[in-house]
Structure formats: structure tokens, C-alpha cells
Amino acid sequence: MVMLLSPGVTFTSLREHKIRNFRHASGNGFPKRSMPRCCLDVSLKAEGSMAGVKEMFGRKINLSVSAYDTAWVAMVPSRDTPNVPCFPECLDWIVENQHQDGSWGLLPGHPLLVKDKLSCTIACVIALRKWRVGKQSVQRGLNFIGSHGWAATDTDQLCPIGFGILFPAMIKEAIELGLDVPLDPVLVDDIINQTSVIESFIGKEAILATVAEGVGESCFWEAVKNQKRSNGSLVNSPSTTAAALLYHHDEQSYEYLCSVLKEYSSGVPVAHPTELYARLCMVDALQRLGVQRYFRHEMESVLKDADRHWQLKSEEIFLDITCCALGFRLLRTHGYEVSSDELARLVDQHKFSQASGVQFMSLGSILELHRASCLMMHESEVALEQIHTWTTSYLTQQLSNEGILDETLSKEVEYALKNENGTLDRIQSRQSIHLYREDKFDILKTSYRYPNLYSKDLLTFSLYDFNYCQAHHKAELRQLERWYKGNRLDQLKDTRQVLHTAYFLITADVFNPELTEARAAYAENIILGTIVDDLFDNFAPREELLNIIDLVKKWDEPSAGDYYSNRVEIFYSALYKTLNEIGAKVVMQQGRCIKNHLVSAWLKMLEGMMSELDWWEDGVTPTIDEYLAAACETINARVCILPTIFLLGIKLPDDIIDGKEYSSLLQHVTIVARLLNDLQTYKKELIESKPNCIQQLLVKGNGVISEEEAITKMKEMIETSRRKLLQMVLQTKGSSIPRVCKDVFWTTSKIAHFLYSFRDEFSSPKEMINHINQVIYEPLILPRNIG
């Protein structure tokens, strides 16, 4: 048998781990302020950053101005006087925002955005030429295009959506305006010959609407008008809406552009509105960076607004695929009732392309869809299952082909694919902080960013908070080490030394500094459970094992004569003292005693271990039901979860342990943990003739079922229980157990998936050691411009 812990992972070497030079977030005499307890030791600078983050929720979140879209709006003629621009302020913006190298576009000098700059620059040049202004700016723009024309066909450049249609059409328009475009004539002929591509859009109005400005007069404008939003825009795109006004005046579309300019003054963004999506991104960022506990009120306000949009089937959320997927994921994880049926239009790659209205697949949208698809929680969620299948395949292919040019996005995709069943929060937070960029940008028809969304304040606060929590955790670990030695557990030489691993597993997900007692209870029970598991697995004398069970049944403070061996005396003394101490802490928090429940949980686990040992010694093959009844106890989940939920600082109902909801949560999480364990260890246990679910399925199949089929069946059992567990954790209606307590069950499921993601369980996985170092020992280094 194997416990909820990887047997060979020991970290005695970590005690000699050398910490690199760093500037610590706490412990340097930072003054305490009148803030919540969890903030008390965060530095003054971090407090100022926290205030800055809170201010973000109260501000309007606008996109960066798009040179490309502003140029198209600048081309719109006045309704009354067609030979003058309708929006002259856009022309002014173009003249005033040309870069020194003659280009226009976001992030000048970015090596992967040259193709984007070509698109922006030719659009601006056309706008200036059309109204006969900015002659020098036009020439400088043409010079840039001439010296950077190579990027138009460079596959190593980030490619704006629709570039293959939009850029050739604009080159053709520039030539028709009499401009001498300094590109190779052969290249010009190639890039303006796009007739076959345009014809392929007939009958595909959603795609056509996205790139309509590149199709010009040949565009089927009447068909495209069907894509008009209630705000008067075409697909929320200022450039497409402006292009439509060039050929067919529409008062509502004109008012849309006026409203955008009223908000942005003299330039326009690549899309509008995006306020809801931006605020959902902010909520997502706070969660990923691990600082959501400081902003619960602000986050809840955003989510309530998103839920309102969802229930009203608002265009702002449902006609933007990325916003819809992100909204679904955040709302579902926060307990809102949202149906995955709303994503049914995206069940395969073809339908996604049709619905997204783009010529090229948006990798960011596909990644967000994939993350949403991982939240399957009902027995049959066909839409999410199909989305998960094709997005997994597509993203995996992009990684293997090295087709993701953005290194940060590539790492995000790799991480998402590797952690589909949940990731431990501190691991994710550290990676998110490492990948966080103040200059983060995305790309649609042109590159864009949210200047006041990705900020130094948020990065600073996240850095300080991570290091502050880590310093707190290291102090806790030292206390756990004293508990370990004080109970002489270090003298048990034939058992695994898992102290650091045990503490890491719970701390990596339940990291709030206030939850010291909860973490200690979980870790101590992992350690004690692993020790007794080793005694059973390593064939300790039967008399020792029966002695332990008898002592737990009696639960008295025994005399020296009651112990069969010194090993039993050390183990039982530690267990007796520890459970009594945990029971006393629960009394302090809850005002009642649960010690009998703690002892009962331990007795069930020990009796299950004895049943497994008896089956093995007697050569008996239990039924699947018999096996699972015992094995789900021996996985050690019950004894870890039970005390932890009572030490979270929240008052629990008296009958919670005896309730159906608690039993069901425990049943699902133990099945997940046990079967994940069995799936990894079955080959070794088949050789040793030890009980394992694979073996039970093979026996039940009477030779009809193959080993491969048994593995498939077991994976289905794991997925069924995982979904049921997630559904119960996220459910709010009819639930009597607080969400913070149910989260401990989900944490245990994530711990199991994390542990058994390492192929070689019987060695010390380097990747796991690295995670432990990063979460507990290695502080984040603060950048010079932040410290």
C-alpha cells in the first residue's frame, strides 16, 4: 500500500540549502500598520502598492490607442463635406505619434512586432495621403516600409489577425493613391493578388466582417451588416466600422465612432468596449499572483457584474470568445451557476474559426477556452469535453512545432497543458509573478495592451506578499521540525523522512499566514500516516501492528509495559500527544471537542491497513467494493482533512461530520487519491501480489478485460469522482459546509494529482524538489526598479 505521499521523496539535504542573496519582504524591521492581520508585516512600500491596486478597480480601464484603427477612422469623410475628414482629431493623432524610425504602432523597437508596424504604418500613410497632409510623415512612413518589407513574409514575426488580407489591400490602395511604395515589384504583385482568398469568404459573414476593410468595395456590405452590434459597431471594431462608413453611411455606426472618440479623445483602440473583459482579466491576475485574499470585495463586485451580463446574454460577453471563456471559468470557480452549453458553438476547431470571425486562430483565445474546458464538473458536459479535446490537440501541436513565438505565452500554454487537473496555488503564483510583464500585450488586427491594468503596483505587491508568506512558512517549518524531534520521530530509521514534503504539500495550496494551525494538523497527520504505512509495508512484526491498533482502540495514556517495542512506544506516544493537542486547538476555535472523531478516523485507517495485509498474507483477492472500502481509508485523506477543516477559523455546524455532504466529499476525494495512487503503483504491486484496483478489475473481468482496458476504466472512475468532487466544492445552493472547508477537499485532490504526476515515484523527483525549494526556501528577487 502507498499513502498520500510519494515514498522516496526525502529532503534531508534541504536543511543545508543555501539561500541566495535577496532583499527580504519582511523581517527587516518593516513597521506594522493598522491593516488586516495577514498584511501586518508587509512593508510600507507594499502597502502603497496595495492601495494602487485597489485604485485600479475604481478607474476606467482603457486599451492603448491603435494606430491602425485610428488611421481607418481618420479616412472617414465628413457627412456634409466629403472632401474633408469627419474626424480630423485622428489625423492630428497620427501626425503627433509617428516613431523616430518613421513607423507607427505599439512598443517601438519590439523585434517581433515589425509585421504589425508595417500594417499600422501603411494605414497611417494612406490616411495622411488621402487628405493631403503630413507629406514628410508620409515619406518617412514609406521609407520604413521599404526598409522593413522583409517582415511581410517572415513567418518568425507575430502576425496580426487578417494580415494576409489587410496588408495587401492597403498596399494596393496606396498605389492607387499615387504613392510609390518602395517594395520589390515581385513582392508587391504577390501580396496584392488575394482574389481567391476573398472569394473564399462568401457566405461566411462573421469572418468577412472582421477583415471587411481589407475587402473594400467588393465586400458584401449588406451581408456584413448582419454582424452589427447593438452599439452600432461591426464586431466592436473601430476600423471595420469606419470602413463600412466609407461605402455606406449608417447613423448608428457614426454615433459609435463618436462615442469611442469621446472616451479616447483623439485616437481609438483596436476594440471597444472591453471594460468587462479588462476587469475579468484583473480578477484573474489577482488569483494567479496569489493576492486575491486582499481584494475579495472588489473581485466580487466584478463577478456580480459579469454574472449579470451572463444572465442577460449580453453581447459584450457572449460575442467575444475570449471574454466568454474567461467569464465562464471565473464565474464557475466562484460558485455562480453558468451553463457550459453557452460554449457549444466552439466545440471544434472549424466552429471556433467560424464563430471567432478571424482568418488566423487566436492562440490566446484558444488557451482561455482550454482553461475553461478543464472545469468539467457534470457527468456529461459534451461541449466542454469536445472543446478540451481539440484545444489540447491544437495547443500541444503548437508547442511541439515551436509555433508560439511569444515566449511568455508559450510557457503559459505548457503550464496549462501540464496542470489540467489543478495546480497548487503557490507554484502557480510563483510562475505567474515570474512571467508577469508590465508591458504585456496581445494581438488582434494590431497589437494592444491595457496600460493601467498590468502595473508595477501589482507586481510589487505580489512580490512582497509572496516573500512575506514564505518567511512565515519557514518559521512554521522550524516549529514542525521541533515537533518532529520532540516526539523522537527522527529515531525511526526504517521509515521515510517526509517532514519537508508533508509541510510543502499543504502549504503550497493553503498558504494564508493566518492558517498556521490548519497547516500543522494536515502536515503532522501526513507524517504520522506515512510512518505507520511504512510499518505495514515493510513487514513490521504482526504483534507490533496489532499492538498499535489495540492502543488506538483503548486511547489511554499507557505505561511502558503496554508497548510491544520501542518503535511502537515512539509512534503511539507521538500520535497520542499530537491528536490531543489538535483536539485542544479545535476546542479553542470551535468550542467543542472532536477528539473522538479524530481517533475514530485513525482507527479506520489502521484497520484498513490490517485488512490489506491480511489479504496479501492469505492470498485472498477481495472484491472491488471490499478493496475500495479499505483502500480509501488507507490513503490517509480522512485523517488529514478532518482536523484541518476545524482549524480554519470558521465556526462549523455540530453535525457536519455525520452529514451526507461531508461523507460524499470524502468519498469522492479518497477515490481520486486512491485510484491515482493505484494507477502509478500497479505494476510493482502486481509483481508483489499486493491489492490494487487494477488487479481487482482484471480478476472481475475473468480474462475478458485487458490490462489496457482496466487502466482506461480506472481513469474513467477517477474522472467521474473528480467531477463530482468539483461540483460539490463549487455548489452553493443546498450546501451546509462553508466553501473554505470544501476547498480543503479540493486541495487534497490537487495534491494527489501533483504527487502522482511524477512518473518515478520511488526516486527523488528533481522537479518536485525544485518546487519545494521555490515555495519554501528561495525568495523572489525584487527587480532593481522596484526595490
Buried (B, 14 or more C-beta within 10 A) or exposed (E): BBBBBBBEBBBEEBEEBEEEEEBBBBEEEBEEEEEEEBBBBBBEBBBEBBEBBBEBBEEEBBBBBBBBBBBBBBBBBEEEEEEEBBBBBBBBBBBEBBBEBBBBBBBEEBEBBBBBBBBBBBBBBBBBBBBEBBEEBBBBBBBBBBEBBBBBEEEEBBBBBBBBBBBBBBBBBBBEEEBEBEBEEEBBEEBBEBEEBBEEBEEBBBBBBBBBBBBBEEBBBEBBBEBBBEBBBBBBBBBBBBBBBBEEEBEEBBEBBEBBBEEBEBBBBBBBBBBBBBBBBBBBBBBBBBBBBBBEEBBEBBBEBBBEBBEEEBBBBBBBBBBBBBBBBBBBBBBBEBEBEBBBBBBEBEBBBBBBBBBEBBBBBBBBBBBBBBBBBEEEBEBBEBBBEBBBEBBEEBBEEEEBBBEEBBBBBBBBBEBBBBBBBBBBBBBBBEBBEBEBBBBBBBBBBBBBBBBEBBBBBBBBBBBBBBBBBBEBBEEBBEBBEEBBBEEBEEBBBBBBBBBBBBBBBBBBBEBBBBBBBBBBBBBBBBBBBBBBBEEBEEEBBEBBBBBBEEBEEBEEEBBBEEBBBBBBBBBBBBBBBBBEBBBEBBEEEBBEBBBBBBBBBBBBBBBBBEBBEEEEBBEBEBBBBBBBBBBBBBBBBBBBBBBBEEEBEEEBBEEEBBEBBBBBBBBBBBBBBBBBBBEEBBEEEBBBBBBBBBBBBEEEBEBEEBBEBBEEBBBBBBBBBBBBBBBEEEBEBBBBBBBBBBBBBBBBBBBBBBEEBEEBBEEBBEBBBBBBBBBBBBEEEBE
